[in-house]
Amino acid sequence: MPDKVYRTAIYCRLSREDGDKVESNSIASQRAICEDYIARHDDLELVCEPFVDDGYSGVSFNRPQFKKLEEAIRKGALDCIVVKDLSRFSRNYIDGGRYIEKIFPQLGIRFIAINDAYDSLTGDPQSDSFVIPFKNLINDSYCKDISMKIRSSLEVKQKSGEFVGSFAPYGYMKSLENKNQLIVDEAVSEYVQMIFSMYKDGFSIGRIAKRLNQMGVLSPMEYKHSAGVKFDTVFKTSDTAKWTYKAVQRILTNEVYIGVLAQGKRGTPNYKVRVVKSKDESEWVKVENAHEALVSYEDFMAVKVMMQRDMRCSPDQDEAHLFSGFLFCGDCQQPMIRKTVPSKTKKYIYYVCSTNKHSRTCSPHSIAAKEVEEKVFRAIHDQIELVINLEHALGMIERLPSQSRKAFNYEAQIAKIEEEIERYQKLKLGLYENFIGGVIDKSEYFEFRSSYTKIIEDKQEALLRVKKEMKQTVTTGTTERNWVTLFKQYENVEELNRRVLMSLVDRILIHENHAIEIVFKYRDEYQQTLEYVLGYADELDIAV
């Protein structure tokens, strides 16, 4: 009989991340090897079921079953731990060595790694002090190498437009033929389109969520569960997950619905740090036209702009007012406030400058809602007519012989817009020096900075649109002018509504004496096309 019988436990680990997927490393294989070893040694007695961490990396000791094993050790319930080899115990050179060389000896724990022929009771301290750290270093390096290969492989897939996420975004599903390709999920894609449509019609995000719940539409999480997907989240606060403000907002702001695949938004600093952190947007991997879009680029951008503006409505309203988020003071550029004044059986609705209301530092710019509606409606009709006339002129130009047609010089347009962006960026940078030098005061500094920032953002959006249109250029030299189509679809509109405003209008400026300035969308494209057409005015006798 041995002098001492060690109360022994088996520890098994299998990772799904660092390449431990071969059959010889399976949990069943590890358990069989350890049980056979214990059975052949009289001084070892298996006193409990094996501690098994299936699906946990050896880089960290933050593993549930290992923590239970450590708890049993500290309570004095065990004297010995048996593992198949050192790599099953740890792939962390520093922490693995700390347990084997310090913690286990201090606690009187015998540690056995079968395939590495290591037994802390019978080993040679001098030899082990060199061999064990060396093997731990090799295991650590192996994990690092696997991590780098996985990261590199994922990055290559992301850059080629392959979807590498665990779950497809709501409205899409993974293709059965290619799990890295997103395809439209016909069962729920209509709800994504409905969300964008309702927002364009003036519904607030909260009202959209409420309407979806009233309709009995399954929330993204519940839809995953109904499809048999094992998915959970800490944000679930009841047995059945409902549509929430955040759920709708995530859909309205997700570029995936215009065919853009943005991946690599979160990650770990390295293979040893398991804390996942959000990355800066500049580090994301974005691929355009990676899959079929559910909403148009124009609708997505219109919604994006409006979400940055004040769209609040009263609790008893389902929809925002007609001009909510569109009206601004022509002087201070701040939003106009809607006011209602009851008078006997009637209600008079008008708009006033918010700055004037709060601080009286700007004039009221007061104007009746009815007058704004009438003037804006007429102006939109006039602009639509101008765009249609412009399209007719383009048609005449495109019917000219090819040798008579001038090239639509996109390169020159792009260069011009880039020059303007650079000019306003320099002006913006010089503002602080002017402020310090006393050329402008504090209020002027912030006013000019805000103005320049808005101009730069508008120019950058125009630059993206021109580049996009340039890509759509067909072999004949003509182009698909989506913005023209947008205006034409409202040619016969009989009343002003938010859908028309969202599609065609950027903002409406209210000046003194009831003067109204409408800033239409695609004004840069309109101006560039107009200049192009005017180049043929003499030849074709075009009146624009």
N, C-alpha and C positions, 0 to 999 in steps of 0.2 A: 504493500500500500504506500502511496506517496505521502510525504510529510505534510503536505497541504493540498487540499482540493479547492481550486479557484472557481468561485461563482462567476460563470461566463455568460456573456451576451454576444450575439452576432450583429454586426452592422453592415448593411448593404446600401449602395447608392448607385443610381443610374441617371445620367444626364441626357436631356434631349437637346442640349445646346452645344456641348463641347465635343461632340463626335463619339460619345460612348454608346453607340448603337449596335455594335457587333454582337453576335449571338453569345460569344464566350463571356460577355459582361452582363448578360441578362440577370435579373433579380433571382430567378430560379437557379441559374447556374452558380451564382455567388453563394446562395444559401446552401446548395448541395455540397459545394467544396468545403465551406466552413463547418457544416454538420459532420461531414466525413472526417475532417481533421480533428474535431472535438471527440468524436467517437473513438479515435485511435490513440487518444491521450488520456490516461487514467486520472491525471491531475486537473483535468478540466471537466466541469459539470455545467451543462446548458440549463439555465434556471428560468429562462423567459423566452417569449417569442422574439424573433429577430426584429431589430429596429430598421425600418426600410424607408429611405427617402427616394421615391421614384419620380424622376423628372426634375431633380435639383442639381445645379452645377456644383462642382467641387471647389470652385473659386472662393465661395463664401461658406461660413459655418452657420449662417442663418437658415437652418433647415429644421423643420418641425420635429422629426423623429430624432435627430441628433441632439436637440435640446432636451427631449425626454430622456435620452440615454445619459446625458450629462447630469440631469436632475437625479436619476437613479444612482449614478456614481457618487454624487455629493451626499446622498442620503445613506450611503454605505451598503446599498443592496447588491453591488457588483464588485468583483475584484479583477476581472479580466475582460478585454474586448478583443474579438477576433474579426478580421476583415480579409477579404480575398487578396488584396494587394494595397499598397500605399495610395494608389490613384483613386481607389474606391473610398478611402478615408478623406483625402484632401488633394486638391490641385493648387493649393496656395502655399508657396515655399515658406513664407514667414510664419503664418498662423499654424500651418501643419507642423512645422518644426517646434513651435512654442508648446503645442499640446504634447507631442511625443517626448521632448527633452525637458520640459518644466512641469506642466500641469499634471500629467499622468504620474510621473514619479513622486510629486508632492502628495498626491492623493493615494499613493500606493497601488496604482492600477497597472496590471500587466497588459502589455499591448503586443498583439501578434498580427503580422502581415504575412500570410501563408506563401504566396508566390514570390515574395521578395526575401523569403527565408529569414525574416526578422522576428525575434522574440526578445522583448526587453529584459526577460528574466535570465536567459542563457546567452545572450549576445556578448560580443567583445566590445566593451565601451570605446576602446581606441579605434577599432575598425568602424564601428557603427557611427561614431562621431564624424567620420568622413563620408561613408557610403550613404547613410540615410539622408543627410542634407542634400547630397548630390542627386539622389533619386527624386527627392521632393522638388529640386530645382528643375529637373527634366520634366516632371509632371506639370509644373507651373508653366514652363516654356511651351509645352505641348498645348496647354489650354490657351495660351496667348496666341499661338500660331493658328489654332482652330478659330478663335474669335476673329482674328484679322481676315481669315479666309471667308468667314460667314459675312462679316461686314462688307468686304469687297464685293462678294457675290450679290448681296442685297442692293448695294449701290449701283452695280451694273444693271440689274433688273429695273431698278427705279428710273434710271436715266433712259432706258429703252422704252419706258412707258408701261412696264408690267406692274400689275397690282400685287403687292406683297403683304397686304394687311390680312389679319385673321378673319375679319368680318367685312363684307361688302357694305358700302354706305346705303342708307335707306333709299329705295328707288332703283337699286341695282342688285345684281346677283352675279356670282362667279360663273363663268361659262363652264358647262360640263365637259367640253372638249379641251379647254385651256383654263386652269384655275387662276392663272395670272391675268386673265382678260375679264373686264367688267362688261356685262350686257344689261339691257334694260329689264327690270322686273315688272312685267306688265300688270301684275296684281296690285301694285301700289304706286307706280310711277305717276298715275293721274292725280294722286293726292299731293305729290311734290309740285306738279304744275298748278294745281288748285291753290296751294299756299302762295305761290308767286302771284297768281292772278288776283287773289283776294287782297293781297297787300297793295297791288297796283290800283285796285278799286277803292282803296282807302281804309281797309280794315286794319286795326291795330294788331300787333303780334299777340297780345293777350286775348283779343276777340277771336282771332284765327284759331288759337289753341282751344278756346271754349267751344267754338263751332265744330271742330273736329271731334271733340269728346261727345257733343250732343248727337253727332251723326253716327257715333259708335265706331269710328275709325280706330283701329289698333295703333297704339304708339309704336315708334321704332323698336323699343325693347320688347313689348308684348308681341309684335309681329315676328321678331326673331324667335321668341319662345314658341309661338304657334307653328313655326316652321321646323321646330325640333333643334334649334341652335342652342347650345349650352352657353348662355351669356348672362352675366350679372354685373351689377354696379353698386357702389356705395351710395349713389344718388337716389336710389329707389326708396321711397318713404312709405309705401303702402303695398298691400298684397298685389294690387293691379296698377301698373304704371300708366299714368294718364299723360296726355299731351300737355306740355308746360310751355311757359314763355321761352325758356332756354332751348327746348327741343325745336320749336319753330324757328327761333333765331339762328340756331346752328344750320338749319336747312337754307335759310335765306342768305347766309354768308358763305356757304360752301361752294367753292369754284368747281367742285366735281360735277355739278349740274350743268355746266357749260362745256363739259368735255375735258377740263383741266385736271390732271392727276397730280396732286401735291402730296409728296410723301417725305419721310425723314423729318417730321415735325418734332419728334421727341427721341431721346436716346440716352445712353449712359456715356460718361466721359471715357471709360476704358473697361476692359474685361473684368477688373477687380471691383469696380464700384458699381453696385447693382441698383443704385437710386436713379430712376428715370427722370430726366429733366426736359423741359421744353427748350427748343432751339430757336434762335433768332430766324425770322422769316428769310433772311438772306442765305441761310444755310439749307433751306428746304430744297428738295428736288422736284421741280415742276416740269410737266410735259403737257403741251397743248394737244388737243384732238386725239387724246389717248383712247377715248370711247365715245359712244353716241351721247350727244347733249340732250337734256330734258327741257331746258329753257334756252331762249336765245341770249346771245351775248348782250344785246341791247337791253333786254328786260332785266338781266342780272345787274348791269351797271346802273340802270335807272333805280332799281331797288336799293342798291348799295349807296347811292347818293342820298336817297330819301331817308335811309336809316340813320344817317349822320345829322339829320335835322330834327327839329322839335315836331313830333307828330302826335302829341298827347291830345286825347279827347275826353269829354266829360264821362262820368261813370254810366250815365243812362244812354250813351251813344254806342252803336256798333261800328260806325264808320267815322273817319276823320272828315272835317269840313272840306269843301271843294278845294280851297286854296291853302290848306294846312301844309306848311313846309315849303311853300312857293313864294310867298310875298315877303319882300324885304324893303327897308327904307332906302331910297336912292342916295341919301347923304351919308348916314352912319353905317349902312349895310347890315343893320340888325333886323331881326324878324319883325313883321308887323303883327299886332295883336288884334284879334277879332272881338268886337264889342257888340252887345245887343241892348238896345234901349226900347223898352215897351212904351207904347203910347196908345191908351184906350184899347181898341181891338187889334191894333197893328203892332208889329215889331220892326224896328229899324236896325239894320245890321251894317256896321261900318268897320273900317280898319284904321288903327293908329300906330305910330312908331313906338316900339317898346322902350326905346331909350328915353323918349319924351315922357312916357308914362311913369318911368321909374326915377329919372333924375332931372328931367326938364332941360337936358343939355342939347337936345335936338328939337326941331320943330315937329308938330304933330303929324304932318303929312296925311291928315284925315281924308278918307275917301269912302264912299258908299260901296257896299259889296256888289250891289246890282250894277253900278257903273263899271266896276272892275270886270265883272263877268261879261258885260256887253262888249267892252273895248278889247278884252283878251280874245273873245270868240271871233270878232271881226279880224283882228290881227292874225290869228291862226289861219283863218280862211285865206287871207291875202298871202301869207307865207306859203301855204299849200299850193296856191295858184302859181306863185313864182317858181316853186320847185318843179311843178308840172311843165311850165314853159321852158325851164332849163333842160328838162329831160327831152322835150321835143327838139330843142336846139342840138342836144348831144346826138339825137337820132339822125338829124340832118348831116351832122359832121361825120358820123360813122358810115353814112351812105356815100360819102365822097370816095373817089378812087384812093387806094391805099397810099399812092405816092404823094397825094395832096394832103394827107392827114399828118398832123404834128404828133409827136409822141407825148403822151400824158406823163410829164416828167416827175415821177414820184421821188427820184433822188433829190431833185431840186427842192421839192416840198419838204422832204425830211430834213435836208440841210438847213432850210429856212427856219423850220420850227425849232430845231436843235440850237440854232444861233439865238433865237428869241429866248429859249429856256436858259441858256448860258448868260444872256444879258440880264435877265431878271434875277438870276442867282447872284450875279455880281452886285446888282443894286441892293439885293437883300443883305448881302454880306457887308456892304458899305454903310448900312443904316446905323450900326452900333457906333462906328467911328463918327458919323454925323451927330449922333446923340451925345457922345462924350465931348465932342468939340463944340457943342452948343448950337449947331446948325438947326436941329429940330428938338422939340421938347419930348417928354415921356409919352404923352398921349399920341403925338404924331408918329413916334417911333413904333408903337404897337399897332397903330392904324395902317401905316405903310407896310409893316412886316406881314400883317394879316392879308393885306391886299396883294402883295407880291407872292405870298404863299399860295393864295387861291389862283392867281394867274399861272404860276408854275405848274400847279396840279392840273389845270385845264389844258395847258400846252402839252403836258406829258400824256394825258388821255388822248388828245388829238394826234400826237405822234404815234401812239399805239394803234389808233384807228387807221391812220394812213398806211402804216406798215402792214396792217392786216389786209387792207384793200389792195395793196401792192401784191400781196401773196395770192390774192384771188384773181389777178389779171389773167385773162384768157389769151390765147395765141393771137387773136385778131387785134389785140391792143385795146379792146373795150373792157369794161369792168362790171362786176356785180356791185351795184351801188345800193346797199341795203338801206342806207339812210333815206334815199329817194323813195323806196318802197314803203318805208314807215310813214312818210308824209302822205303818199298817195292813198294809203288805206283809209285815211280819214277825209277823203275828198268830199264825200257826201254826208258828213256828220251833221246832225241837226241840232245838237245841244252840247254844251261844254260839260265834260265830266273828268274825273281824275285819271282815267285811262288815257285820254287824249293828252292831258298835261304831263303825265309820267313819260309818255312816249316822245313828245315833241319839245317840251319846255324845260329849260334848266332852272330859271328863276325869273321872277317878275319884280321889277324895281318901281317903287312908287315915289315920284318926285313931287315938288311943290306944284300948286295950281292944278292938281289932279292929272298931271302928266304921268304917263305909264310907259315904261321901257321893258320890252319882253326880250329876254336873252334865250334864244332858241338853241336847242341842241344841234350838234353837227354844223355849227356856224363856220368853223374853219374849213370843213369839207365843202360847204356851200360856196364860200368865198373863193376857194381854190378852183372849184369847177366853173364858177362864174368867170374868173379870170381866163381860164382855158377856153371857154366859149367865146368870150369877147375877142380872143385872138383871131376868130373867124368872122367877126361882125361885118367887116368891109366886104369880104369875099361872098358871104351868103346873105348879106343885108338882114342880119339877125338883130331884132330889137329885144333886149333883155331888161 
